[in-house]
């Protein structure tokens, strides 16, 4: 009887460690891919950036070509007005939810942009979705696509996914040492 209990304890420990390791691997994959997407955005690298865009978001935007045109226009406008990316931070993923053959979670992010008048920092949330068991992730910025719009564009969004309300951007005037 004691051998059976020991065997059960060992099996339980192995199962716990493998499940914990799997969640950590998914979290790492999510963060690495989110940072790759952010780098592509900051470099205006549409080819790399678009691989992280959910197909429904691309369709909603009118297709890849229209999305690329919008991204190029935003890049030109930023340069004209002296706006640049200063800092990009990706937080740790929230609980990963299994829903309708997808993995979903929220991911905090912070973006600081430098302008001639000062720095603007926006703390927002990304919704991360994988349709291939966590190998590849799509990211949707809830600052761009608000929750009510997301539920229309992504009908398979889990009702258990908790998306925090948007925060007001913070502005630090130029010359302010904050």
N, C-alpha and C positions, 0 to 999 in steps of 0.2 A: 504494500500500500504506500509506503514511504517513497519507493522508487517511482511510482506513478505520480505522486504529488510533485516530486522533484522534476520529473519529465514535463508535467503540466506547467510548472513555474518557468522552466527553461523555454518551453514553446511560447508561453505568454510573453516572456521578455524579448525573445527574438521577433515576435509579431509586433510588439510595441516599438522596438527599435527600427524595424523596417518601415512601419507606418510613419514614425517621426522623421526618419531619414527621407522618405518620399516627399513629405510636406516641405521639408527644408530644401530639397532639390527643386521642387516646384517654385518655391519662393525665390530661390537664387535665379532660376531661369526667368521668372517674371521680371525681376529687377534688372538683370543683364539685358534682356530684350527691350525693356522700357528705356534704359539708358542709351541703347543703340538707336532707338526711335528718336529720342531727344537730341542726340548728336546729329542725326540726319536732318531734323527740323532746323537746328541752329546753323547748319551748313547749307540749307536749302537744297538738300539732296533728295529730290522727290522719289527717285527710283527706290532708294532704301526706305524712306519714310512711308511710302505707300504700302509696303509689304506688311506694315503693322496696322493698317486701316481695315476695319471690318467691312466685308463686301456690302453689307446693307448701308453703311455710312457712305461708301463710295457711290453706290447707286443713288442715295438720297441727295448727294452733292452734284449729281448729273453726270457721273462717270469720271474716270481717271483724268482725262484731258481737261475737263472743267476744273477739277480739283487742283491739277498742276498749274493751270492758269491763275487760279486764286492764290495759290502759294507763291507763285512768281510775282504777282501784283503786290502781295503783302511784303515780300522781300524788297522790291523796288521802293515801295512807300517807306519802309523802315529806313532804308539808306538815305532817301531824300530828306527825311526829318531827323536824321542823326540818331536813330534808335538802334540799339544792338542788344543781343543777349549777353548778360553779364554772368549769371549763375543759374544752374539748373540742378535741382535736388529731387531725388526719388526716395520716398520712404519705404517702409516695409509693408508688404501686402497684408490685407486683412484676411479673415477666414476664407478659405477656398471652398466654394459651394459647388456640389455636383447637381446639375439641373438640366434635364432634357438632353442628355449626351454631351453636355458642355461643362467646362470648369469655369467658374466666374469668381471674381473678387474685386475689391476696391483697393486702390493704391494712391496714397497721398503724394502730391508733388508740389514743388515750389519753384517758381520761375521769377528771376529778377532781370529786368530789362533796364538798360541805361539810356536816358534821354538827355538832351541838352539842359533840361530843367531839373533833372534829378533822377533818382532810381524808383522804379515801380516794382513791387513784389506782390505776386499773386499766389496764394495758396489754394490749390484746387484738388480735385479728386479725379483720378482716371478709373474707368471701369475696364478691367482686364478680362478678356474672354478667350478661351481655348476650345477649339472644336476637334482637336486631335490628342486628347488626353494629356495636355500640358507641354507638348513639344514646341508648338508655335502659339504666340499670343497676339491678340489684337487689343489696341488701347483706344478708348474713347474718352475725351476730355469733357467732364460734366460742366465745365465753364462754357464750352462751345455748344454742346448739346445738353440742354437742361433735362432734368428727370422726366418731366411730362412728355417731352419730344422723344427722349430715348425709348420710352415704353412703346411708342408708336413705331419707331424705326427698328427696334430690337424687341419683337414680341416675345421672344424666348428668354427675356431677362428674368431672373429668379425674383420672386416676391420677397425672398429672404435676404436679398442683397441690400444692405443698408448704405445708402448714399448720403453722406453728410450734406447739410445745406451749404450753399455757396458763401464764401467770406468776401468781404470788401477788400479790394487791393490796398496795399499800404504804399504811401508815397514819402520818399525822403528827398527833400529839396537839395539841389546841387550845392556843394559847399558845407552841407550839414554833416557833421562827423558822427552821426548815429550809426 
